[in-house]
């Protein structure tokens, strides 16, 4: 019985050490609320990694239509992505940057559409 307790204590102590030493890395994701007739830009967010894709997920459309999204570096607008057409909610879509997108810089998303007065909400990860 004592050996089982010692073994269990050793396993629990090992698990604690590993769980404390492991860190979770999460990409910076921010909500967006774009109105195609006025406010067509998201807030800016710092890119937390060197991955050369950005991600978008729509959670709400006020009407049927497509929002065309690109990600743009805030301080160097020549760094931007290919287009992502969003027309449905729920699925995460991604697009590659056209030139190298460095980490620790701020990026924002721009949305355009031929549909006027359309509001789209969702999440954006540079």
N, CA, C and O atoms as a DFTB+ gen file, in Angstrom:
504 C
 N C O
     1  1       0.813      -1.193       0.000
     2  2       0.000       0.000       0.000
     3  2       0.864       1.267       0.000
     4  3       0.566       2.239      -0.695
     5  1       1.967       1.232       0.816
     6  2       2.843       2.397       0.878
     7  2       3.543       2.629      -0.456
     8  3       3.748       3.772      -0.863
     9  1       3.909       1.541      -1.136
    10  2       4.558       1.670      -2.441
    11  2       3.610       2.299      -3.458
    12  3       4.038       3.102      -4.287
    13  1       2.328       1.942      -3.401
    14  2       1.334       2.510      -4.324
    15  2       1.158       3.996      -4.072
    16  3       1.041       4.774      -5.019
    17  1       1.137       4.402      -2.805
    18  2       1.001       5.826      -2.471
    19  2       2.224       6.618      -2.948
    20  3       2.090       7.708      -3.503
    21  1       3.420       6.051      -2.723
    22  2       4.641       6.725      -3.171
    23  2       4.664       6.858      -4.693
    24  3       5.038       7.899      -5.234
    25  1       4.260       5.787      -5.369
    26  2       4.212       5.810      -6.828
    27  2       3.221       6.868      -7.315
    28  3       3.524       7.637      -8.228
    29  1       2.039       6.902      -6.703
    30  2       1.013       7.881      -7.087
    31  2       1.495       9.304      -6.829
    32  3       1.272      10.190      -7.654
    33  1       2.145       9.530      -5.706
    34  2       2.691      10.860      -5.411
    35  2       3.758      11.267      -6.424
    36  3       3.812      12.419      -6.852
    37  1       4.602      10.313      -6.801
    38  2       5.644      10.603      -7.789
    39  2       5.032      10.951      -9.143
    40  3       5.492      11.877      -9.811
    41  1       4.003      10.218      -9.551
    42  2       3.332      10.499     -10.832
    43  2       2.675      11.868     -10.798
    44  3       2.797      12.643     -11.746
    45  1       1.976      12.169      -9.701
    46  2       1.326      13.484      -9.584
    47  2       2.347      14.620      -9.571
    48  3       2.125      15.654     -10.201
    49  1       3.440      14.445      -8.876
    50  2       4.481      15.473      -8.844
    51  2       5.066      15.692     -10.238
    52  3       5.308      16.830     -10.641
    53  1       5.289      14.615     -10.966
    54  2       5.807      14.722     -12.333
    55  2       4.828      15.460     -13.229
    56  3       5.226      16.316     -14.019
    57  1       3.553      15.133     -13.109
    58  2       2.525      15.817     -13.909
    59  2       2.481      17.307     -13.593
    60  3       2.333      18.131     -14.495
    61  1       2.609      17.655     -12.313
    62  2       2.608      19.066     -11.927
    63  2       3.790      19.815     -12.531
    64  3       3.642      20.928     -13.037
    65  1       4.970      19.188     -12.472
    66  2       6.163      19.827     -13.030
    67  2       5.990      20.071     -14.525
    68  3       6.298      21.158     -15.014
    69  1       5.499      19.065     -15.255
    70  2       5.320      19.217     -16.701
    71  2       4.227      20.234     -17.026
    72  3       4.371      20.995     -17.983
    73  1       3.165      20.266     -16.274
    74  2       2.088      21.207     -16.588
    75  2       2.482      22.638     -16.281
    76  3       2.031      23.558     -16.964
    77  1       3.310      22.847     -15.274
    78  2       3.766      24.198     -14.947
    79  2       4.775      24.685     -15.978
    80  3       4.766      25.858     -16.351
    81  1       5.655      23.782     -16.443
    82  2       6.705      24.199     -17.369
    83  2       6.202      24.404     -18.784
    84  3       6.876      25.060     -19.578
    85  1       5.039      23.865     -19.128
    86  2       4.501      24.016     -20.480
    87  2       3.745      25.334     -20.574
    88  3       2.983      25.693     -19.676
    89  1       3.962      26.040     -21.657
    90  2       3.231      27.282     -21.874
    91  2       2.346      27.133     -23.098
    92  3       2.683      26.433     -24.053
    93  1       1.243      27.786     -23.046
    94  2       0.317      27.745     -24.167
    95  2       0.505      29.002     -25.008
    96  3       0.501      30.116     -24.486
    97  1       0.666      28.814     -26.299
    98  2       0.815      29.937     -27.211
    99  2      -0.470      30.053     -28.017
   100  3      -0.872      29.117     -28.710
   101  1      -1.101      31.202     -27.918
   102  2      -2.326      31.447     -28.657
   103  2      -2.116      32.614     -29.605
   104  3      -1.517      33.624     -29.234
   105  1      -2.596      32.478     -30.800
   106  2      -2.486      33.568     -31.760
   107  2      -3.451      34.675     -31.368
   108  3      -4.540      34.413     -30.858
   109  1      -3.047      35.894     -31.608
   110  2      -3.888      37.044     -31.281
   111  2      -5.082      37.095     -32.226
   112  3      -4.916      37.177     -33.443
   113  1      -6.262      37.046     -31.672
   114  2      -7.492      37.098     -32.451
   115  2      -8.371      38.190     -31.882
   116  3      -8.553      38.280     -30.668
   117  1      -8.915      39.019     -32.756
   118  2      -9.785      40.102     -32.293
   119  2     -11.113      40.062     -33.043
   120  3     -11.180      39.590     -34.178
   121  1     -12.161      40.557     -32.402
   122  2     -13.447      40.631     -33.099
   123  2     -13.448      41.789     -34.101
   124  3     -12.751      42.784     -33.906
   125  1     -14.230      41.654     -35.169
   126  2     -14.432      42.770     -36.097
   127  2     -15.923      42.978     -36.313
   128  3     -16.732      42.066     -36.141
   129  1     -16.259      44.197     -36.693
   130  2     -17.637      44.589     -36.995
   131  2     -17.544      45.574     -38.155
   132  3     -17.258      46.755     -37.957
   133  1     -17.786      45.081     -39.365
   134  2     -17.596      45.884     -40.574
   135  2     -18.944      46.225     -41.199
   136  3     -19.818      45.371     -41.344
   137  1     -19.086      47.488     -41.562
   138  2     -20.268      47.965     -42.282
   139  2     -19.798      48.388     -43.665
   140  3     -18.962      49.284     -43.779
   141  1     -20.316      47.765     -44.718
   142  2     -19.800      48.000     -46.066
   143  2     -20.064      49.412     -46.587
   144  3     -19.495      49.808     -47.604
   145  1     -20.908      50.165     -45.913
   146  2     -21.195      51.522     -46.368
   147  2     -20.408      52.567     -45.589
   148  3     -20.495      53.754     -45.902
   149  1     -19.644      52.157     -44.586
   150  2     -18.915      53.145     -43.803
   151  2     -17.641      52.593     -43.221
   152  3     -16.561      52.781     -43.782
   153  1     -17.755      51.916     -42.104
   154  2     -16.604      51.408     -41.370
   155  2     -16.154      50.079     -41.961
   156  3     -16.695      49.027     -41.621
   157  1     -15.160      50.130     -42.850
   158  2     -14.729      48.926     -43.571
   159  2     -13.413      48.344     -43.047
   160  3     -12.842      47.456     -43.680
   161  1     -12.924      48.828     -41.904
   162  2     -11.653      48.356     -41.349
   163  2     -11.858      47.751     -39.967
   164  3     -12.718      48.193     -39.206
   165  1     -11.060      46.738     -39.652
   166  2     -11.071      46.181     -38.302
   167  2     -10.119      46.997     -37.435
   168  3      -9.385      47.853     -37.929
   169  1     -10.144      46.720     -36.139
   170  2      -9.108      47.263     -35.277
   171  2      -7.792      46.591     -35.649
   172  3      -7.790      45.511     -36.240
   173  1      -6.675      47.226     -35.305
   174  2      -5.388      46.607     -35.595
   175  2      -5.020      45.646     -34.462
   176  3      -5.417      45.822     -33.311
   177  1      -4.246      44.623     -34.835
   178  2      -3.812      43.609     -33.871
   179  2      -2.377      43.205     -34.196
   180  3      -1.987      43.152     -35.362
   181  1      -1.600      42.924     -33.159
   182  2      -0.209      42.518     -33.350
   183  2      -0.150      41.061     -33.800
   184  3      -0.786      40.187     -33.210
   185  1       0.615      40.821     -34.844
   186  2       0.821      39.457     -35.336
   187  2       1.769      38.755     -34.379
   188  3       2.880      39.230     -34.140
   189  1       1.337      37.628     -33.830
   190  2       2.106      36.982     -32.770
   191  2       3.066      35.899     -33.264
   192  3       3.838      35.353     -32.476
   193  1       3.025      35.588     -34.558
   194  2       3.890      34.523     -35.058
   195  2       4.364      34.841     -36.466
   196  3       3.949      35.833     -37.064
   197  1       5.232      33.994     -36.985
   198  2       5.756      34.197     -38.325
   199  2       4.993      33.449     -39.400
   200  3       5.436      33.397     -40.547
   201  1       3.851      32.868     -39.051
   202  2       3.067      32.150     -40.049
   203  2       2.605      33.122     -41.133
   204  3       2.205      34.247     -40.833
   205  1       2.660      32.695     -42.366
   206  2       2.387      33.590     -43.498
   207  2       0.946      33.526     -43.995
   208  3       0.688      33.668     -45.190
   209  1       0.020      33.314     -43.082
   210  2      -1.411      33.298     -43.380
   211  2      -2.146      34.140     -42.356
   212  3      -1.685      34.288     -41.224
   213  1      -3.297      34.698     -42.747
   214  2      -4.198      35.299     -41.778
   215  2      -5.506      34.535     -41.820
   216  3      -5.813      33.860     -42.803
   217  1      -6.277      34.645     -40.743
   218  2      -7.492      33.850     -40.586
   219  2      -8.688      34.741     -40.282
   220  3      -8.574      35.734     -39.564
   221  1      -9.840      34.369     -40.840
   222  2     -11.081      35.119     -40.621
   223  2     -12.222      34.124     -40.422
   224  3     -12.294      33.093     -41.090
   225  1     -13.104      34.457     -39.493
   226  2     -14.323      33.675     -39.286
   227  2     -15.482      34.646     -39.129
   228  3     -15.482      35.475     -38.218
   229  1     -16.462      34.550     -40.005
   230  2     -17.662      35.383     -39.905
   231  2     -18.656      34.727     -38.960
   232  3     -18.867      33.516     -39.015
   233  1     -19.268      35.531     -38.090
   234  2     -20.274      35.017     -37.164
   235  2     -21.652      35.623     -37.408
   236  3     -22.647      35.151     -36.858
   237  1     -21.711      36.688     -38.248
   238  2     -22.994      37.360     -38.480
   239  2     -22.960      38.103     -39.813
   240  3     -21.979      38.776     -40.127
   241  1     -24.021      37.980     -40.586
   242  2     -24.252      38.772     -41.799
   243  2     -25.637      39.409     -41.666
   244  3     -26.606      38.720     -41.346
   245  1     -25.733      40.699     -41.906
   246  2     -27.037      41.360     -41.820
   247  2     -27.895      41.079     -43.048
   248  3     -29.120      41.188     -42.992
   249  1     -27.259      40.721     -44.148
   250  2     -27.975      40.350     -45.370
   251  2     -27.105      39.426     -46.192
   252  3     -25.917      39.258     -45.919
   253  1     -27.706      38.834     -47.194
   254  2     -26.998      37.891     -48.060
   255  2     -25.994      38.660     -48.937
   256  3     -26.338      39.668     -49.555
   257  1     -24.765      38.170     -48.978
   258  2     -23.746      38.822     -49.789
   259  2     -22.373      38.276     -49.471
   260  3     -22.230      37.338     -48.686
   261  1     -21.367      38.869     -50.083
   262  2     -19.979      38.441     -49.882
   263  2     -19.147      39.628     -49.427
   264  3     -19.236      40.717     -49.992
   265  1     -18.343      39.408     -48.408
   266  2     -17.385      40.394     -47.939
   267  2     -16.009      39.914     -48.354
   268  3     -15.601      38.814     -47.982
   269  1     -15.284      40.720     -49.121
   270  2     -13.927      40.407     -49.562
   271  2     -12.940      41.017     -48.583
   272  3     -12.915      42.234     -48.398
   273  1     -12.119      40.171     -47.951
   274  2     -11.242      40.601     -46.865
   275  2      -9.777      40.444     -47.234
   276  3      -9.380      39.453     -47.845
   277  1      -8.977      41.438     -46.854
   278  2      -7.522      41.330     -46.938
   279  2      -6.925      41.823     -45.632
   280  3      -7.525      42.642     -44.935
   281  1      -5.749      41.327     -45.304
   282  2      -5.012      41.749     -44.121
   283  2      -3.865      42.641     -44.577
   284  3      -3.171      42.327     -45.545
   285  1      -3.669      43.754     -43.875
   286  2      -2.681      44.763     -44.277
   287  2      -1.820      45.142     -43.074
   288  3      -2.337      45.352     -41.976
   289  1      -0.520      45.228     -43.280
   290  2       0.365      45.688     -42.206
   291  2       0.144      47.179     -41.985
   292  3       0.105      47.960     -42.936
   293  1       0.002      47.560     -40.728
   294  2      -0.361      48.940     -40.389
   295  2       0.693      49.967     -40.788
   296  3       0.348      51.017     -41.331
   297  1       1.965      49.689     -40.532
   298  2       3.019      50.667     -40.797
   299  2       3.701      50.498     -42.156
   300  3       4.604      51.261     -42.499
   301  1       3.269      49.506     -42.924
   302  2       3.868      49.264     -44.241
   303  2       2.796      48.627     -45.121
   304  3       2.723      47.405     -45.245
   305  1       1.962      49.477     -45.733
   306  2       0.789      48.985     -46.461
   307  2       1.139      48.196     -47.718
   308  3       0.250      47.635     -48.358
   309  1       2.424      48.143     -48.083
   310  2       2.815      47.302     -49.219
   311  2       2.838      45.819     -48.827
   312  3       2.961      44.953     -49.694
   313  1       2.720      45.523     -47.526
   314  2       2.626      44.139     -47.052
   315  2       1.150      43.836     -46.823
   316  3       0.545      44.336     -45.875
   317  1       0.580      43.018     -47.694
   318  2      -0.837      42.663     -47.572
   319  2      -1.059      41.266     -48.110
   320  3      -0.155      40.658     -48.683
   321  1      -2.263      40.763     -47.923
   322  2      -2.556      39.370     -48.238
   323  2      -3.364      39.232     -49.522
   324  3      -3.798      40.214     -50.125
   325  1      -3.549      37.983     -49.914
   326  2      -4.520      37.668     -50.949
   327  2      -5.913      37.822     -50.352
   328  3      -6.064      37.932     -49.136
   329  1      -6.918      37.829     -51.197
   330  2      -8.307      38.057     -50.803
   331  2      -8.966      36.788     -50.232
   332  3      -8.716      35.674     -50.692
   333  1      -9.812      36.997     -49.221
   334  2     -10.685      35.931     -48.713
   335  2     -12.128      36.383     -48.940
   336  3     -12.537      37.397     -48.375
   337  1     -12.901      35.674     -49.739
   338  2     -14.330      35.989     -49.860
   339  2     -15.123      35.280     -48.756
   340  3     -15.112      34.053     -48.658
   341  1     -15.807      36.073     -47.929
   342  2     -16.651      35.514     -46.865
   343  2     -18.108      35.649     -47.271
   344  3     -18.564      36.744     -47.599
   345  1     -18.837      34.548     -47.251
   346  2     -20.261      34.628     -47.580
   347  2     -21.131      33.803     -46.645
   348  3     -22.357      33.886     -46.710
   349  1     -20.519      33.016     -45.783
   350  2     -21.274      32.220     -44.824
   351  2     -20.624      32.332     -43.450
   352  3     -19.449      32.676     -43.329
   353  1     -21.403      32.040     -42.429
   354  2     -20.876      32.075     -41.068
   355  2     -20.355      30.702     -40.674
   356  3     -20.713      29.685     -41.270
   357  1     -19.515      30.697     -39.672
   358  2     -19.104      29.431     -39.068
   359  2     -17.745      28.893     -39.428
   360  3     -17.006      28.473     -38.538
   361  1     -17.381      28.887     -40.693
   362  2     -16.110      28.261     -41.052
   363  2     -14.971      29.281     -41.028
   364  3     -15.156      30.454     -41.353
   365  1     -13.801      28.806     -40.638
   366  2     -12.603      29.650     -40.616
   367  2     -11.952      29.564     -41.985
   368  3     -11.754      28.475     -42.524
   369  1     -11.620      30.727     -42.545
   370  2     -10.934      30.771     -43.834
   371  2      -9.586      31.446     -43.649
   372  3      -9.398      32.245     -42.732
   373  1      -8.646      31.115     -44.537
   374  2      -7.337      31.754     -44.451
   375  2      -6.838      32.121     -45.833
   376  3      -7.293      31.596     -46.849
   377  1      -5.886      33.041     -45.835
   378  2      -5.226      33.449     -47.079
   379  2      -3.779      33.787     -46.763
   380  3      -3.449      34.218     -45.659
   381  1      -2.933      33.582     -47.747
   382  2      -1.500      33.822     -47.613
   383  2      -1.182      35.295     -47.851
   384  3      -1.860      35.977     -48.619
   385  1      -0.147      35.764     -47.182
   386  2       0.358      37.119     -47.445
   387  2       1.130      37.110     -48.756
   388  3       1.810      36.133     -49.071
   389  1       1.028      38.190     -49.519
   390  2       1.711      38.301     -50.816
   391  2       3.213      38.505     -50.658
   392  3       3.995      38.082     -51.509
   393  1       3.611      39.149     -49.578
   394  2       5.032      39.305     -49.255
   395  2       5.217      38.935     -47.787
   396  3       4.239      38.722     -47.071
   397  1       6.457      38.858     -47.344
   398  2       6.728      38.344     -46.005
   399  2       6.089      39.225     -44.930
   400  3       6.320      40.434     -44.880
   401  1       5.279      38.595     -44.070
   402  2       4.603      39.293     -42.972
   403  2       5.333      38.961     -41.674
   404  3       5.247      37.838     -41.178
   405  1       6.040      39.927     -41.135
   406  2       6.827      39.695     -39.920
   407  2       5.932      39.702     -38.684
   408  3       4.865      40.316     -38.668
   409  1       6.394      39.005     -37.656
   410  2       5.691      38.987     -36.372
   411  2       5.970      40.271     -35.607
   412  3       6.871      41.034     -35.956
   413  1       5.187      40.500     -34.562
   414  2       5.321      41.654     -33.657
   415  2       5.077      42.996     -34.331
   416  3       5.536      44.027     -33.839
   417  1       4.372      42.996     -35.436
   418  2       3.927      44.231     -36.091
   419  2       2.403      44.218     -36.103
   420  3       1.777      43.162     -36.021
   421  1       1.820      45.407     -36.208
   422  2       0.364      45.509     -36.213
   423  2      -0.201      45.369     -37.627
   424  3       0.346      45.903     -38.591
   425  1      -1.313      44.634     -37.722
   426  2      -2.027      44.396     -38.969
   427  2      -3.503      44.699     -38.741
   428  3      -3.994      44.625     -37.614
   429  1      -4.195      45.035     -39.804
   430  2      -5.643      45.222     -39.726
   431  2      -6.280      44.573     -40.942
   432  3      -5.602      44.268     -41.923
   433  1      -7.591      44.364     -40.866
   434  2      -8.320      43.759     -41.972
   435  2      -9.186      44.820     -42.636
   436  3      -9.801      45.653     -41.970
   437  1      -9.221      44.771     -43.955
   438  2     -10.079      45.650     -44.741
   439  2     -11.111      44.786     -45.459
   440  3     -10.777      43.740     -46.016
   441  1     -12.368      45.229     -45.441
   442  2     -13.435      44.475     -46.095
   443  2     -14.170      45.323     -47.114
   444  3     -14.502      46.477     -46.844
   445  1     -14.424      44.761     -48.276
   446  2     -15.180      45.464     -49.323
   447  2     -16.264      44.538     -49.859
   448  3     -16.161      43.314     -49.777
   449  1     -17.302      45.152     -50.408
   450  2     -18.391      44.370     -50.982
   451  2     -19.165      45.231     -51.964
   452  3     -19.173      46.457     -51.850
   453  1     -19.814      44.593     -52.926
   454  2     -20.702      45.315     -53.838
   455  2     -22.084      45.508     -53.212
   456  3     -22.912      46.240     -53.754
   457  1     -22.336      44.858     -52.078
   458  2     -23.611      44.978     -51.364
   459  2     -23.522      46.174     -50.420
   460  3     -22.631      46.233     -49.572
   461  1     -24.425      47.108     -50.563
   462  2     -24.421      48.272     -49.669
   463  2     -25.215      47.958     -48.404
   464  3     -26.112      47.115     -48.403
   465  1     -24.867      48.650     -47.345
   466  2     -25.543      48.537     -46.048
   467  2     -25.511      47.115     -45.495
   468  3     -26.451      46.689     -44.824
   469  1     -24.449      46.389     -45.770
   470  2     -24.289      45.042     -45.203
   471  2     -23.347      45.138     -44.014
   472  3     -22.290      45.765     -44.090
   473  1     -23.741      44.514     -42.924
   474  2     -22.913      44.480     -41.711
   475  2     -22.461      43.043     -41.492
   476  3     -23.260      42.109     -41.553
   477  1     -21.160      42.880     -41.234
   478  2     -20.584      41.558     -41.004
   479  2     -19.768      41.622     -39.714
   480  3     -18.973      42.539     -39.510
   481  1     -19.981      40.633     -38.854
   482  2     -19.220      40.508     -37.610
   483  2     -18.478      39.185     -37.628
   484  3     -18.893      38.232     -38.287
   485  1     -17.368      39.140     -36.890
   486  2     -16.606      37.905     -36.814
   487  2     -15.314      38.086     -36.052
   488  3     -15.184      38.985     -35.222
   489  1     -14.359      37.217     -36.346
   490  2     -13.049      37.248     -35.687
   491  2     -11.949      37.249     -36.738
   492  3     -12.058      36.612     -37.786
   493  1     -10.882      37.986     -36.426
   494  2      -9.757      38.183     -37.337
   495  2      -8.467      37.882     -36.592
   496  3      -8.253      38.359     -35.478
   497  1      -7.615      37.089     -37.215
   498  2      -6.312      36.749     -36.655
   499  2      -5.252      37.027     -37.716
   500  3      -5.196      36.335     -38.732
   501  1      -4.397      38.055     -37.481
   502  2      -3.395      38.398     -38.488
   503  2      -2.308      37.354     -38.589
   504  3      -1.388      37.497     -39.394
